Amino acid sequence: MRTEYNPAQLDPMVVYRLLTATVVPRPIAWVSTVSADGTDNLAPHSFFTVSSVAPPIVQFTSIGRKDSLRNVEATGEFVVNLAPESLVDEVNKTATDFPEGVSEFDAVGVEREAGARVKAPRVARSPVALECELHSTLGLGNATVVFGRVVHLAVDETVLDDGHPEITRLRPLARLGKDEWSTIGEVLDLRRIRYTDWSESS
């Protein structure tokens, strides 16, 4: 037996809790930006994915009008930093609703490094940084989807295996429901079946 829900008849926060507890695990875009007046911002966004590879475009969603969104709209740039397991406390602390004008880098004690193509700083201890220029935004209800064209990738050599990022070295965090987080756990290596091989595998 299932419990049935009609989103149109529910409080939006109930829908939010249901969706974020079932659309899991969600990768985290640890987004760094800089405001028009030069204040750095750093915040995790768990509505995040790849949109396109040719051209390379990633997207994250801002629920409401947060500093990340305002800064991207003002400057047209941002960096998506991979959120590694080793920095879980720092990632969580940068989700604090600090007042506008306060840099999460400074408040939390996250080390910066300069970007190669954008003014927004990168997280120095993050193993991967995707430097992005704003492609477009899309307003959907109380949310704004931000699409960024990746103009530069920086990957720490220690997480590379034959030139490819290796998951057990990256150790990315993910968000679940409530206040729950997850790490990679067991990794399954399962090749996709080609149709020409289907009869042999079935």
N, C-alpha and C positions, 0 to 999 in steps of 0.2 A: 504494500500500500504506500502511496506517495502523498505528501502534503502539497496541495496545489496553491499557487499564488498568482494573483493578477497585479502586475506592477502598477497599473493605473489606480488601484485602490489602496496602495501601500504608501506609507511615509517614505520619502526618498532615502532616508538613512537606513531603513530596513532593507530596501533594494540594494543599497551600497554594500551592506554587510553580507547579504546573500551572494552578490556577484563576486566580491573580493574573497569570499571564502570558498568559492567553487572554481573561479578562473585562476587556477594555481598550478605550479608556482609561477610568480611573475618576476621577470628580471628587473633589475633596478637601474635606471638611468640616474647617475649621480651628477646632476647638471650644474656646471659652473658657468656663471655669467658675470658681467660687469655692468653697472648702471651707467647712465649718461654722465653722471658726475664723478665716476671713477670708483665707486664702492663695489668690491667683489661680493658675489653671492654664491652659495653652495647649498643645494637641496636635493634630496632623493625623490624620484618620481617612479612609482611602480607600474604605471600604465605606459609601457615602453616596448617598442619592437622595431624591426627592420621593415621599411616600406618598399624599397627598391634597391637593386644592386647596379643597374645601368640606366640612369646615374645612381650612385650610392646615396640613399636617403634613409634616415632614421626618423622616428617620431616618438614624442612623449606627450602626455596629456596633463595639462594644468587644470585641476578642479578649482574653480574660482580664479580670481586674478591675483596670482602670487608674484613675488619678486622675480622669479625666473622668467615668467611670461612677460612682465613689464620690461625687464632688461633686454630680452630677446627682441621685443618689438622696437625698443629704442635704438639698439645697436646693430641688430641683424646678425648676431653671432652667439655661439655658445659651444661648450665642450661637454660631451658625455664621457664621464669617467667610469670605468668598471668599478663596481662596489665589491671589494674582496672580503672574504671571511675575516681576515686579520684586522680589518678596520670597522667591524660591526658597531662598536661603541661610537666611533666618530660619525659613521653614516647615520645612526639613530639620532645622535645629538644635533646633527645639522637639519633634522626635521622640526626642531623647535621653532616656534613662531616668534623669532627675534623681531624687534621693531625694525621698520624700514630704516636703512642707513647703517645697520650693524652688519659687519662681515662675519659670516659663519666660519670662514677660514681662521679669523682672529679669535672669535669667541670660543671655538671648539679646540683650536690649536692644531689645525690641519696645515701641513706644509704645502706651499705653492711651488709651481715651476711655470716658467713662461711658455705660452703657446707658440707654435711655429708659424701659424697662418692667421690666428685670431688674437684679439686683445684679451679675451677671457683667459684667466690662468687655468692650468691643469693641476690636478691633485698629484703631488710628486710621488706618493707611495702607491698610487693606483697603477696596476700593470698595463692598462690599456686606456688611451685617450682618443676619442673621436672628435676632432675639431670640425665644427659645422658652421656653415653660413645659412641663414634663414631662407628656406624655399617658399614656404607659405604657411598660413594658419587656417584652421577651420573651426568655427564656433559650433558647438553642439550642446544646446541647453545651457547648463551651468558650467560647461567645460570648454576648453580650447585645445585642439590638437595642434601641436607644433611640428612642422616638418623641416628637417635640416639636411642640407646637402653636405655630405662628408667631404671636406677638402684636404684633410690630412689625418693620417693614422699614426699613432706612436705606440709601439708595443715593446715592453721590457723584454730584453733578450732572454732573461731567466725563465720566461713562461713559454718560450718557443721550442718546438721539437721539429727539426728539419724544416724550419721556416713557418710552421703552423702553430697557432696558439693551442696549448694542451690543457684540457679542462681541469686535470688534477693539480696543475700548477697555477691556473687562474684562480681557482677556489671562489667562484662568484657566489654572492648572496642572492636570495630571492625572498619575496614577500608572500605570505599566505593570508589567512583571515585573521581577525582580531588583532592582537599584538604579536602574532607569530611570524617567525622568520625561518628560513631553511637554508641548508648548505647542499652541496651536490649529492651527498650520499653515494649509493652504489651507481656505477656507470655501466649501462648496457651497450654493447657494440653489436648492432643488428643491421645488416645490409638491406637496402631496399630491393625487393624482388622485381626483376624486369619481366615484362609480359612473355618474352620469348623463353624465359626459364620457368614460367608458371606451372606447366604440366609436370616438370621434374620435381617441383617443390611441394606440389599438392598431393 
